Amino acid sequence: MTITVFPDVVLPASAMQAGVQGRNNRNNTRSVNQGGFVQVNVNWQRTLREYDFGFTPMLPKVWQLIEGLHEVTEGGAYGFLMQDPKDCTVLITEGIMTGTAATVGPFKLVKRIASIGSARFKDRPITRPVLAGLVVLVNGIAPLSIYTVDVITGTVNFAVALLVDDVLSWSGSFYVPVHF
């Protein structure tokens, strides 16, 4: 099921004053056969992030912000955007763009998450980049051609086709689509 996310409804940073807690959830199934071998099935390919608000006494103004979000999203029937306080930025060393080489795009914005001391990584698709402060680089420098960024899908299109061996990177901040 896909939930429609209102792109113009953003949780104000001041609402975080009410206290926020979060957790990451994954869904895996483990089974042990008669020989004692364990089989693990990864049921979800992406992490589900959950947030809880309102752990501290709220000022009426903050309460009204959260209540307003609840009302305009029809109690969670529609989503809104927020910046995860622990994960809302991409450094130039983490931001990559994936797509077909030697084309104009679309190239998908991705945050590469690595495990320290290991070559293993997981690519997290970013769908709601913030245009203010977004930096796109081709081979480590600002591209000479014009490009457009789709803030709904998190894709970049260039006016001129790129070369096969061009390395694309980006940095900036992003929103997380959420719902009640």
DOGU-453329 format. One record per residue: residue number from 1; residue in three letters; x, y, z of N, C-alpha, C in turn. Coordinates in Angstrom, 2 decimals, padded with zeros to 5 digits. Example, Ala and Ser with C-alpha at 12.3 -4.5 7.8 and 13.67 -1.06 7.14 Angstrom:
[1, 'ALA', [013.19, -005.69, 007.80], [012.30, -004.50, 007.80], [013.20, -003.30, 007.80]],
[2, 'SER', [012.85, -002.25, 007.08], [013.67, -001.06, 007.14], [012.90, 000.03, 007.87]],
This chain:
[1, 'MET', [000.84, -001.17, 000.00], [000.00, 000.00, 000.00], [000.89, 001.24, 000.00]],
[2, 'THR', [000.60, 002.18, -000.86], [001.35, 003.42, -000.93], [000.49, 004.54, -000.36]],
[3, 'ILE', [001.10, 005.37, 000.47], [000.40, 006.50, 001.07], [000.81, 007.76, 000.33]],
[4, 'THR', [-000.15, 008.59, -000.02], [000.14, 009.87, -000.64], [000.76, 010.79, 000.40]],
[5, 'VAL', [001.88, 011.40, 000.05], [002.59, 012.31, 000.95], [002.40, 013.73, 000.43]],
[6, 'PHE', [001.91, 014.61, 001.27], [001.76, 016.01, 000.90], [003.14, 016.66, 000.89]],
[7, 'PRO', [003.64, 017.12, -000.27], [004.99, 017.69, -000.32], [005.12, 019.05, 000.35]],
[8, 'ASP', [004.00, 019.71, 000.61], [004.06, 021.04, 001.22], [003.73, 021.04, 002.71]],
[9, 'VAL', [003.53, 019.86, 003.29], [003.25, 019.76, 004.72], [004.49, 019.19, 005.39]],
[10, 'VAL', [005.18, 020.05, 006.14], [006.46, 019.69, 006.76], [006.36, 019.91, 008.27]],
[11, 'LEU', [006.81, 018.92, 009.03], [006.85, 019.04, 010.48], [007.83, 020.14, 010.85]],
[12, 'PRO', [007.39, 021.20, 011.53], [008.32, 022.26, 011.92], [009.34, 021.74, 012.95]],
[13, 'ALA', [010.55, 022.26, 012.85], [011.61, 021.84, 013.78], [011.22, 022.13, 015.22]],
[14, 'SER', [010.40, 023.16, 015.45], [010.00, 023.49, 016.82], [009.13, 022.40, 017.45]],
[15, 'ALA', [008.53, 021.55, 016.64], [007.72, 020.46, 017.19], [008.58, 019.42, 017.89]],
[16, 'MET', [009.87, 019.41, 017.59], [010.78, 018.47, 018.25], [010.93, 018.79, 019.74]],
[17, 'GLN', [010.52, 019.99, 020.16], [010.58, 020.36, 021.57], [009.72, 019.44, 022.43]],
[18, 'ALA', [008.76, 018.80, 021.82], [007.89, 017.89, 022.56], [008.58, 016.57, 022.88]],
[19, 'GLY', [009.81, 016.42, 022.42], [010.54, 015.18, 022.63], [010.25, 014.20, 021.52]],
[20, 'VAL', [011.28, 013.57, 021.01], [011.12, 012.60, 019.94], [012.02, 011.41, 020.23]],
[21, 'GLN', [011.47, 010.23, 019.99], [012.24, 008.99, 020.08], [012.01, 008.25, 018.79]],
[22, 'GLY', [013.02, 007.51, 018.37], [012.88, 006.76, 017.13], [013.52, 005.41, 017.24]],
[23, 'ARG', [013.17, 004.58, 016.29], [013.78, 003.25, 016.21], [013.71, 002.77, 014.76]],
[24, 'ASN', [014.65, 001.92, 014.42], [014.68, 001.32, 013.09], [014.21, -000.12, 013.21]],
[25, 'ASN', [013.32, -000.51, 012.32], [012.79, -001.87, 012.34], [013.11, -002.59, 011.03]],
[26, 'ARG', [013.47, -003.84, 011.14], [013.65, -004.72, 009.99], [012.80, -005.95, 010.25]],
[27, 'ASN', [012.44, -006.65, 009.20], [011.64, -007.86, 009.35], [012.37, -009.01, 008.68]],
[28, 'ASN', [012.89, -009.92, 009.51], [013.56, -011.12, 009.04], [012.89, -012.32, 009.69]],
[29, 'THR', [012.87, -013.42, 008.98], [012.32, -014.67, 009.52], [013.45, -015.68, 009.64]],
[30, 'ARG', [013.58, -016.28, 010.82], [014.62, -017.29, 011.05], [013.96, -018.64, 011.31]],
[31, 'SER', [014.52, -019.65, 010.70], [014.02, -021.00, 010.96], [015.20, -021.94, 011.08]],
[32, 'VAL', [015.05, -022.93, 011.94], [016.10, -023.93, 012.18], [015.58, -025.27, 011.69]],
[33, 'ASN', [016.36, -025.94, 010.84], [015.92, -027.25, 010.36], [016.34, -028.35, 011.34]],
[34, 'GLN', [015.99, -029.58, 011.04], [016.28, -030.68, 011.96], [017.78, -030.91, 012.13]],
[35, 'GLY', [018.58, -030.51, 011.15], [020.03, -030.67, 011.25], [020.70, -029.55, 012.04]],
[36, 'GLY', [019.91, -028.56, 012.48], [020.46, -027.48, 013.28], [020.92, -026.28, 012.47]],
[37, 'PHE', [020.72, -026.33, 011.16], [021.13, -025.20, 010.33], [020.06, -024.12, 010.36]],
[38, 'VAL', [020.49, -022.88, 010.37], [019.57, -021.74, 010.43], [019.44, -021.13, 009.05]],
[39, 'GLN', [018.21, -020.87, 008.66], [017.96, -020.16, 007.41], [017.30, -018.83, 007.77]],
[40, 'VAL', [017.80, -017.75, 007.16], [017.25, -016.43, 007.42], [016.68, -015.87, 006.12]],
[41, 'ASN', [015.43, -015.43, 006.17], [014.80, -014.76, 005.05], [014.65, -013.28, 005.39]],
[42, 'VAL', [015.12, -012.42, 004.50], [014.97, -010.99, 004.68], [013.64, -010.61, 004.04]],
[43, 'ASN', [012.64, -010.29, 004.88], [011.30, -010.00, 004.38], [011.16, -008.57, 003.88]],
[44, 'TRP', [011.85, -007.64, 004.49], [011.82, -006.24, 004.08], [013.19, -005.85, 003.56]],
[45, 'GLN', [013.26, -005.27, 002.39], [014.53, -004.84, 001.83], [014.98, -003.49, 002.39]],
[46, 'ARG', [014.04, -002.75, 002.99], [014.38, -001.44, 003.53], [013.98, -001.37, 005.00]],
[47, 'THR', [014.67, -000.50, 005.72], [014.39, -000.30, 007.13], [013.14, 000.55, 007.29]],
[48, 'LEU', [012.27, 000.17, 008.20], [011.10, 000.96, 008.56], [011.50, 001.80, 009.77]],
[49, 'ARG', [011.37, 003.11, 009.64], [011.72, 004.03, 010.73], [010.45, 004.48, 011.42]],
[50, 'GLU', [010.44, 004.38, 012.74], [009.28, 004.81, 013.54], [009.71, 005.93, 014.47]],
[51, 'TYR', [008.81, 006.88, 014.69], [009.09, 008.02, 015.55], [007.93, 008.20, 016.51]],
[52, 'ASP', [008.24, 008.53, 017.75], [007.23, 008.85, 018.76], [007.50, 010.27, 019.23]],
[53, 'PHE', [006.44, 011.08, 019.29], [006.55, 012.47, 019.73], [005.77, 012.68, 021.01]],
[54, 'GLY', [006.15, 013.71, 021.75], [005.36, 014.15, 022.88], [005.71, 013.50, 024.20]],
[55, 'PHE', [006.99, 013.30, 024.49], [007.39, 012.68, 025.74], [007.61, 013.68, 026.87]],
[56, 'THR', [007.66, 014.95, 026.52], [007.82, 015.99, 027.53], [006.56, 016.85, 027.53]],
[57, 'PRO', [006.27, 017.51, 028.64], [005.10, 018.39, 028.64], [005.24, 019.44, 027.53]],
[58, 'MET', [004.18, 019.60, 026.75], [004.22, 020.49, 025.60], [003.58, 021.83, 025.92]],
[59, 'LEU', [004.19, 022.86, 025.39], [003.55, 024.16, 025.40], [002.36, 024.10, 024.44]],
[60, 'PRO', [001.31, 024.85, 024.70], [000.15, 024.81, 023.80], [000.50, 025.08, 022.33]],
[61, 'LYS', [001.48, 025.95, 022.09], [001.87, 026.28, 020.72], [002.43, 025.05, 020.00]],
[62, 'VAL', [003.25, 024.25, 020.69], [003.82, 023.04, 020.10], [002.73, 022.00, 019.91]],
[63, 'TRP', [001.86, 021.87, 020.87], [000.75, 020.93, 020.79], [-000.11, 021.25, 019.57]],
[64, 'GLN', [-000.35, 022.53, 019.33], [-001.15, 022.95, 018.18], [-000.47, 022.59, 016.86]],
[65, 'LEU', [000.86, 022.68, 016.80], [001.59, 022.29, 015.59], [001.35, 020.82, 015.24]],
[66, 'ILE', [001.49, 019.98, 016.25], [001.32, 018.53, 016.02], [-000.15, 018.22, 015.74]],
[67, 'GLU', [-001.03, 018.86, 016.46], [-002.46, 018.64, 016.23], [-002.86, 019.09, 014.83]],
[68, 'GLY', [-002.28, 020.21, 014.37], [-002.55, 020.70, 013.01], [-002.11, 019.71, 011.95]],
[69, 'LEU', [-000.93, 019.10, 012.13], [-000.47, 018.07, 011.20], [-001.44, 016.89, 011.17]],
[70, 'HIS', [-001.89, 016.50, 012.34], [-002.80, 015.37, 012.43], [-004.10, 015.66, 011.67]],
[71, 'GLU', [-004.58, 016.89, 011.80], [-005.84, 017.26, 011.14], [-005.69, 017.36, 009.62]],
[72, 'VAL', [-004.65, 018.07, 009.13], [-004.53, 018.27, 007.69], [-004.16, 016.99, 006.95]],
[73, 'THR', [-003.61, 016.01, 007.66], [-003.31, 014.72, 007.03], [-004.41, 013.70, 007.28]],
[74, 'GLU', [-005.55, 014.18, 007.75], [-006.72, 013.31, 008.01], [-006.36, 012.16, 008.93]],
[75, 'GLY', [-005.61, 012.47, 009.98], [-005.28, 011.46, 010.99], [-004.37, 010.36, 010.50]],
[76, 'GLY', [-003.55, 010.66, 009.50], [-002.61, 009.65, 008.99], [-003.03, 009.04, 007.67]],
[77, 'ALA', [-004.17, 009.47, 007.11], [-004.57, 008.96, 005.80], [-003.59, 009.44, 004.72]],
[78, 'TYR', [-002.96, 010.59, 004.98], [-001.95, 011.14, 004.09], [-000.68, 011.37, 004.90]],
[79, 'GLY', [000.44, 011.38, 004.21], [001.72, 011.57, 004.87], [002.17, 013.02, 004.82]],
[80, 'PHE', [003.25, 013.30, 005.56], [003.87, 014.61, 005.56], [005.38, 014.39, 005.63]],
[81, 'LEU', [006.13, 015.48, 005.63], [007.58, 015.38, 005.62], [008.17, 015.86, 006.94]],
[82, 'MET', [009.27, 015.24, 007.34], [010.01, 015.69, 008.52], [011.49, 015.44, 008.30]],
[83, 'GLN', [012.32, 016.16, 009.04], [013.75, 015.88, 009.02], [014.07, 015.04, 010.24]],
[84, 'ASP', [014.54, 013.82, 010.00], [014.93, 012.91, 011.07], [016.08, 013.56, 011.82]],
[85, 'PRO', [015.94, 013.80, 013.13], [017.00, 014.49, 013.86], [018.34, 013.77, 013.86]],
[86, 'LYS', [018.36, 012.47, 013.62], [019.63, 011.75, 013.63], [020.14, 011.39, 012.24]],
[87, 'ASP', [019.30, 011.56, 011.21], [019.71, 011.15, 009.87], [018.96, 011.97, 008.82]],
[88, 'CYS', [019.45, 013.18, 008.55], [018.79, 014.02, 007.54], [019.78, 014.70, 006.61]],
[89, 'THR', [021.04, 014.30, 006.67], [022.04, 014.90, 005.79], [022.86, 013.82, 005.09]],
[90, 'VAL', [023.42, 014.20, 003.95], [024.29, 013.32, 003.18], [025.58, 014.07, 002.92]],
[91, 'LEU', [026.69, 013.50, 003.33], [028.00, 014.07, 003.04], [028.41, 013.69, 001.62]],
[92, 'ILE', [029.31, 014.44, 001.05], [029.73, 014.17, -000.33], [030.33, 012.77, -000.47]],
[93, 'THR', [030.91, 012.23, 000.62], [031.48, 010.88, 000.57], [030.41, 009.79, 000.65]],
[94, 'GLU', [029.18, 010.15, 001.05], [028.10, 009.17, 001.18], [027.12, 009.23, 000.02]],
[95, 'GLY', [027.03, 010.40, -000.62], [026.01, 010.61, -001.63], [026.46, 010.16, -003.00]],
[96, 'ILE', [025.74, 009.21, -003.56], [026.02, 008.76, -004.92], [024.74, 008.86, -005.72]],
[97, 'MET', [024.89, 008.79, -007.03], [023.73, 008.76, -007.90], [023.84, 007.52, -008.76]],
[98, 'THR', [022.76, 006.78, -008.84], [022.75, 005.56, -009.64], [021.87, 005.77, -010.85]],
[99, 'GLY', [022.22, 005.13, -011.92], [021.44, 005.23, -013.16], [022.24, 004.63, -014.30]],
[100, 'THR', [021.72, 004.76, -015.49], [022.38, 004.23, -016.67], [023.42, 005.22, -017.16]],
[101, 'ALA', [024.64, 004.75, -017.35], [025.73, 005.63, -017.80], [025.47, 006.09, -019.23]],
[102, 'ALA', [026.10, 007.20, -019.60], [026.02, 007.78, -020.94], [024.60, 008.20, -021.31]],
[103, 'THR', [023.84, 008.67, -020.32], [022.50, 009.18, -020.57], [022.35, 010.52, -019.85]],
[104, 'VAL', [021.20, 011.14, -020.02], [020.91, 012.39, -019.31], [020.25, 012.10, -017.97]],
[105, 'GLY', [019.76, 010.89, -017.79], [019.12, 010.52, -016.54], [017.87, 009.72, -016.81]],
[106, 'PRO', [017.08, 009.47, -015.81], [017.21, 009.99, -014.46], [018.25, 009.22, -013.63]],
[107, 'PHE', [018.93, 009.95, -012.77], [019.88, 009.37, -011.83], [019.28, 009.49, -010.44]],
[108, 'LYS', [019.25, 008.39, -009.71], [018.61, 008.31, -008.40], [019.56, 008.77, -007.31]],
[109, 'LEU', [019.08, 009.65, -006.42], [019.88, 010.06, -005.27], [019.88, 008.95, -004.23]],
[110, 'VAL', [021.07, 008.61, -003.74], [021.24, 007.50, -002.82], [022.20, 007.92, -001.72]],
[111, 'LYS', [021.93, 007.49, -000.50], [022.88, 007.64, 000.59], [023.50, 006.28, 000.84]],
[112, 'ARG', [024.81, 006.20, 000.70], [025.53, 004.94, 000.90], [025.91, 004.84, 002.37]],
[113, 'ILE', [025.42, 003.81, 003.03], [025.69, 003.58, 004.44], [026.67, 002.42, 004.54]],
[114, 'ALA', [027.81, 002.67, 005.14], [028.86, 001.66, 005.24], [029.06, 001.25, 006.68]],
[115, 'SER', [029.59, 000.06, 006.85], [029.98, -000.43, 008.16], [031.46, -000.13, 008.34]],
[116, 'ILE', [031.82, 000.53, 009.43], [033.21, 000.92, 009.66], [034.09, -000.33, 009.72]],
[117, 'GLY', [035.19, -000.29, 008.98], [036.13, -001.41, 008.96], [035.74, -002.53, 008.02]],
[118, 'SER', [034.70, -002.31, 007.22], [034.25, -003.34, 006.30], [034.00, -002.72, 004.92]],
[119, 'ALA', [034.03, -003.54, 003.91], [033.73, -003.06, 002.56], [032.23, -003.17, 002.26]],
[120, 'ARG', [031.47, -003.68, 003.22], [030.03, -003.85, 003.00], [029.30, -002.52, 003.15]],
[121, 'PHE', [028.23, -002.37, 002.37], [027.44, -001.15, 002.44], [026.00, -001.44, 002.04]],
[122, 'LYS', [025.14, -000.51, 002.36], [023.73, -000.57, 001.97], [023.38, 000.79, 001.37]],
[123, 'ASP', [022.74, 000.79, 000.23], [022.32, 002.03, -000.41], [020.89, 002.36, -000.02]],
[124, 'ARG', [020.71, 003.55, 000.56], [019.37, 004.00, 000.97], [018.86, 005.02, -000.06]],
[125, 'PRO', [017.79, 004.71, -000.77], [017.24, 005.68, -001.72], [016.71, 006.92, -000.99]],
[126, 'ILE', [017.00, 008.08, -001.53], [016.52, 009.34, -000.96], [015.47, 009.90, -001.92]],
[127, 'THR', [014.25, 010.08, -001.42], [013.17, 010.53, -002.31], [012.76, 011.97, -002.10]],
[128, 'ARG', [013.16, 012.61, -001.03], [012.72, 013.98, -000.75], [013.89, 014.89, -000.41]],
[129, 'PRO', [014.77, 015.17, -001.39], [015.89, 016.06, -001.10], [015.41, 017.50, -000.88]],
[130, 'VAL', [016.17, 018.25, -000.10], [015.90, 019.67, 000.11], [016.76, 020.42, -000.90]],
[131, 'LEU', [016.13, 021.23, -001.74], [016.88, 021.93, -002.79], [017.90, 022.91, -002.24]],
[132, 'ALA', [017.54, 023.61, -001.16], [018.47, 024.58, -000.57], [019.70, 023.84, -000.04]],
[133, 'GLY', [020.86, 024.15, -000.57], [022.10, 023.52, -000.11], [022.46, 022.24, -000.83]],
[134, 'LEU', [021.64, 021.78, -001.78], [021.94, 020.55, -002.51], [023.09, 020.82, -003.48]],
[135, 'VAL', [024.11, 019.96, -003.44], [025.28, 020.09, -004.32], [025.38, 018.81, -005.15]],
[136, 'VAL', [025.44, 018.98, -006.46], [025.60, 017.86, -007.39], [026.98, 018.00, -008.03]],
[137, 'LEU', [027.74, 016.90, -008.05], [029.08, 016.91, -008.62], [029.22, 015.80, -009.66]],
[138, 'VAL', [029.94, 016.11, -010.73], [030.30, 015.13, -011.75], [031.82, 015.08, -011.75]],
[139, 'ASN', [032.36, 013.93, -011.42], [033.82, 013.74, -011.31], [034.44, 014.72, -010.31]],
[140, 'GLY', [033.71, 015.01, -009.24], [034.22, 015.84, -008.17], [034.11, 017.34, -008.38]],
[141, 'ILE', [033.53, 017.78, -009.49], [033.37, 019.21, -009.75], [031.93, 019.50, -010.14]],
[142, 'ALA', [031.54, 020.75, -010.00], [030.18, 021.15, -010.38], [030.00, 020.94, -011.88]],
[143, 'PRO', [028.89, 020.37, -012.30], [028.70, 020.09, -013.73], [028.56, 021.38, -014.54]],
[144, 'LEU', [029.06, 021.34, -015.77], [028.95, 022.49, -016.65], [027.55, 022.56, -017.27]],
[145, 'SER', [026.90, 021.43, -017.40], [025.57, 021.43, -018.01], [024.50, 021.69, -016.96]],
[146, 'ILE', [023.36, 022.08, -017.44], [022.21, 022.34, -016.57], [021.61, 021.00, -016.14]],
[147, 'TYR', [021.14, 020.96, -014.91], [020.48, 019.76, -014.43], [019.24, 020.17, -013.63]],
[148, 'THR', [018.31, 019.23, -013.51], [017.10, 019.46, -012.72], [017.01, 018.38, -011.67]],
[149, 'VAL', [016.44, 018.73, -010.53], [016.25, 017.78, -009.43], [014.76, 017.67, -009.16]],
[150, 'ASP', [014.25, 016.46, -009.17], [012.85, 016.20, -008.84], [012.78, 015.93, -007.33]],
[151, 'VAL', [012.16, 016.84, -006.58], [012.12, 016.71, -005.12], [011.06, 015.73, -004.64]],
[152, 'ILE', [010.27, 015.19, -005.53], [009.28, 014.17, -005.16], [009.88, 012.77, -005.30]],
[153, 'THR', [010.64, 012.55, -006.37], [011.19, 011.21, -006.62], [012.66, 011.08, -006.22]],
[154, 'GLY', [013.36, 012.20, -005.99], [014.78, 012.14, -005.65], [015.63, 011.75, -006.84]],
[155, 'THR', [015.31, 012.29, -008.03], [016.08, 011.99, -009.23], [016.66, 013.27, -009.82]],
[156, 'VAL', [017.77, 013.09, -010.55], [018.46, 014.20, -011.22], [018.51, 013.89, -012.70]],
[157, 'ASN', [018.20, 014.89, -013.53], [018.31, 014.79, -014.98], [019.23, 015.89, -015.47]],
[158, 'PHE', [020.12, 015.54, -016.39], [021.05, 016.50, -016.97], [020.57, 016.90, -018.36]],
[159, 'ALA', [020.95, 018.11, -018.79], [020.59, 018.59, -020.12], [021.44, 017.92, -021.20]],
[160, 'VAL', [022.65, 017.48, -020.82], [023.58, 016.85, -021.75], [023.91, 015.46, -021.23]],
[161, 'ALA', [024.03, 014.50, -022.14], [024.35, 013.13, -021.74], [025.73, 013.07, -021.09]],
[162, 'LEU', [025.83, 012.25, -020.06], [027.10, 012.07, -019.35], [027.90, 010.95, -020.00]],
[163, 'LEU', [029.17, 010.88, -019.69], [030.02, 009.83, -020.22], [029.88, 008.56, -019.37]],
[164, 'VAL', [030.25, 007.45, -019.93], [030.10, 006.16, -019.26], [030.88, 006.11, -017.95]],
[165, 'ASP', [032.08, 006.70, -017.91], [032.91, 006.59, -016.71], [032.78, 007.78, -015.76]],
[166, 'ASP', [031.81, 008.66, -015.97], [031.60, 009.78, -015.05], [031.16, 009.28, -013.68]],
[167, 'VAL', [031.72, 009.89, -012.64], [031.38, 009.55, -011.26], [030.46, 010.65, -010.73]],
[168, 'LEU', [029.28, 010.27, -010.31], [028.28, 011.22, -009.85], [028.16, 011.15, -008.34]],
[169, 'SER', [028.16, 012.32, -007.70], [027.99, 012.37, -006.25], [027.14, 013.59, -005.89]],
[170, 'TRP', [026.71, 013.62, -004.64], [025.87, 014.73, -004.19], [025.99, 014.86, -002.68]],
[171, 'SER', [025.59, 016.00, -002.18], [025.49, 016.21, -000.74], [024.34, 017.17, -000.48]],
[172, 'GLY', [023.85, 017.14, 000.72], [022.74, 018.01, 001.09], [021.93, 017.38, 002.20]],
[173, 'SER', [020.73, 017.89, 002.37], [019.83, 017.34, 003.39], [018.57, 016.82, 002.71]],
[174, 'PHE', [017.79, 016.08, 003.49], [016.59, 015.47, 002.91], [015.52, 015.32, 003.99]],
[175, 'TYR', [014.31, 015.18, 003.51], [013.16, 014.90, 004.37], [012.85, 013.41, 004.33]],
[176, 'VAL', [012.16, 012.95, 005.35], [011.67, 011.58, 005.41], [010.14, 011.64, 005.33]],
[177, 'PRO', [009.53, 010.93, 004.38], [008.07, 010.89, 004.36], [007.55, 010.05, 005.51]],
[178, 'VAL', [006.61, 010.58, 006.28], [006.06, 009.88, 007.43], [004.55, 010.04, 007.47]],
[179, 'HIS', [003.90, 009.27, 008.30], [002.46, 009.45, 008.54], [002.15, 008.99, 009.96]],
[180, 'PHE', [001.01, 009.47, 010.47], [000.58, 009.10, 011.82], [000.09, 007.66, 011.83]],
